[in-house]
């Protein structure tokens, strides 16, 4: 019995990590231009781990603030304060700090590939979160169902943050406004999403009879409204992330054509090779 439990945990752990790894590989395949494979792996593993550790450090610094604002333990206010400070703010601040450090260390690559690099850091963070969830899960099926949306969310927020980081550091002169947006926009999205989850957890779903009355239907308004708002927010975020991916993908094609044309003009390749 014990061996079977360890086997399930092993499958769960593998599933947890593979969810994030598959998304990271897919994004890298779509938009990677000149980032070497070792840096892709380093950002996913090292960047994800560094952001996870830094998030924990920020959470410790924010504990006094959380204690002062949380109010009664277990209340809606306590839950909202917790997710805003120790989830949204700390995670997004840590991710921004790591991508900026990576930009300093690997300027030639990260500056033009900020969206990809930031997404890899976010997905590396998600892989660690998924692995921790797997330790308490009942099997790989639960991990797959519970963590797929969360993993896609981390990747999408990473793309959005990286989009603004790229606009901030993609030129010789650092632009402050996009750098501010790189923190504020993902933070607001993350906070709204998590606040919706907290509100839904504290919302009681009324029992509905076979022939519901008007009061019963009205009682469903609040939980259904929260569900609808959360779904709309998530869809909007995913559409934005896909648009960033498509723009980066088109940019890859344009740069590839420009490189071929440049090499052909320099005699590095022949015109017939360029046509191939």
N, C-alpha and C positions, 0 to 999 in steps of 0.2 A: 504493500500500500504506500509506504514511504517512498519507494523507488518510483512508483507511478506519479506521485506528487512532484518529485524532483524533475521527472521527465516533462510534465506539463509546464512547470516553471521554466525549464530550458526552452521549450517551444515558445512560451509566452515572451521570454526575454528576446529571443531571436526575432520574433514577429515585431516586437516593439521597436527594435533598432532598425529592422528592414523597412518599416513603413517610412521612416524619415530618410533612410538611405536611398530608397527607390525614387522618392520625390526629388532629392538632391541630384541624383544621377540624371533624372529626366530634365530638370531645369538646366543643368550643366551642358547636357547634350544639345539643348535648344539654343542656348545663347552664349556658350563659352567661345571666346575668340582667341585671345592670346594668353590667357591665364594657364600656367603649366599645371599638369595633373597633381603634382606634389602640393601645390598651393591650394587647389580645390580640396584635396584630402585634409590638408592642414587646417583650413578654415572650418571645415565640417567637424573635425575631431577636436583640434586644439582651440579653435575659436568658440565652438559650442561649449566646451568644458570651461574655458576662461569666462565666458559670459555667465555660465551657471554659477561658478564660484563668486564672481563679482556681484551677481544678483543677491546671493546669500549675505555678502558683506554689506550691501546697501540695506538689506532687510534688517540687519542688526542695528544699523545706524538709525533706521526709521522706527524702531520699536518704541522709543519714548513718545514720538509723535502719534503713533497708532494707539498707544495706551491712553493718551490724553484725549483723543477724538473718538475712540471706539464706543464708549458708553457701556451699556449692559452687555455682558458676554452672551453670545447666541442671538442677539437681536439683529434686525435688518441693518441698523446703523453700523453695528460692529462688523457685519459681513461686508458692507459696502466700503467702509474705511480700509478693511484688510485687503480687498482685491485691488483697490485703487493704489494703495501705497506699496504693498509687498508683492503685488503681481504686476500691474500695469506700469507703474512708475519705475520700480526697481529693474524689471526685466528690460524695458525699452531703453532706460538710461545705460544699463550695462552693455546692451547690444550696440548702442551708438558709440560708447567708449571703445569697445573692441574693434569696431570697423574703422574708427579714426586712428587707432594705434596701428592697425593693419595697413591703412593708407600711408602712414608715415614710413613704415618698414618696407612696404612693397608698392611704392607710389606708381611705378611704371605700369603695374597691372591693375591695382585696385582703383586707381583714379578713373579709368575708362570702363571698369567692370564692377562698379560699386553695387549695382542691383544684384548681380549674381553673388558677389562676395558676402553681402549682408544677408541674403537669403540662405546661403550655406551656413552662416553662423547661427541664424534662427533655427534652421533644421537640425543642426548639431545640438542645440539646446533642447529641441523637441525630442531628439533621440534619447537624451539623458532622462528627461521627464517621463518618456514612454517606458524606459527601462525600470524606473522606480515604481511606476504604476504596475508593471508586470509582476513585480515581487509580491503584490497583494491581490493579483487577479486570479480568477478561477480557471483561466485557460487562454489560449491564443485568440479564440473567437471573441472573447470579451475585450481583449486588447485591441483587436482589429476594429471592432465596432466603436469602442469608446475613444480611441486615440487618433483615428484617421482624420476626423474633422479638426481636432486640435493641432495635428501636424500640418495640415494644409493651411490652417490659420497662422501658425508661426512662419511658414514659408511665405505666405502672402504679405504679412506685415513686414517681413524682412525685405521683400521686393520693393514695397512702398517706401520704407526707410531708405533703402539703397538708391532708389530713384532720386530722392531729394539730396542724399549725400553726393551722388554723382553730379548733380547740378551745382552743388556747393564747392566741390574740390576738383571738378573736371577741367578747369582752366588754370592758368597760371596764377590767377588771383582768387583767393578764397572768398566766397559769397556768404554773408552771415545769414540772410533771410532764409535761404533753402536749408541751411544747417539747423536753424530753429525749427522749421517745419519738419525736418527729419526726426525730431524728438516729439513734437507736439502732435502731429497727425497720427502716428502709430499709437501714441499714448492714449489719445482720445478714443480711437477705435477699440483698443484693448480694454480701456476702462468701461466704455459703454457696453461692450459685449459681456464682460464679467459682471457688471452691475445687473444686467438683465438676467444672468444666471442666478445671482443671489436673490433677486426679487421673485424669480420663479420658484426657487427652493422654499421660500417663505410663503408662497401663495397656496391657498387651499383650493383644490378643485372640487366644486360642489357635486353632489350626487344628482344625476339627472334621471327623471322618471321616463317611462315609455312615451308619455305625452307631456313634454316639458311645458311648464307655465312660463309666462313672460318674466317673472322674477328669477326663475332658474336660468333662463337664457341670459338675463342681464348679469347674473352672477358669474357667468362664463366670460364676460367681456374683458375683465382684467387679465386673467391668465392667458387668454387667447391673444389679447393685445400685446402682451409681453413676448409671447412666442412669435407673433407676426413681426414685431419690431426687430427682435433678434435675428430672425431669418432674413429680413430685408437688409439689415446691416451686414450680415455675413455675405450675402449675395453681392451687395455693392462692393465690399472689399475684394471679393474674388474676381469680379468683373474688372475692377481697377488693376489687380495684379496680372490678370490675363492680358489686358491692354499693354501693360508695361512689358510683359514677355513678348508680345507681338511686335512692339516697337523695337525692342532689343534684337529680336530675330531679324527684322528687316534691316536693322543697322549692320548685323553680321553679314548679310548678303551684299549690302552696298559696299562695305569695307573690303569684302572678298573680291568683288568686281574691280574696285579701284586698285587693289593690290596686283591683280592679274594684269590690268592695263599698264600699271607702272612697270612691272617686270618685263612686259612685252616691249615697252618703249625703250627700256634699258638694255634689251637684248638678252636678259636672263632666260626668257623663254621665247619661243618662236610664235608668230601669230597663229599658226596651226595648232600649237599646243594650247594657246589661250582659248581657241574655239572649243577644244576638247574639255 
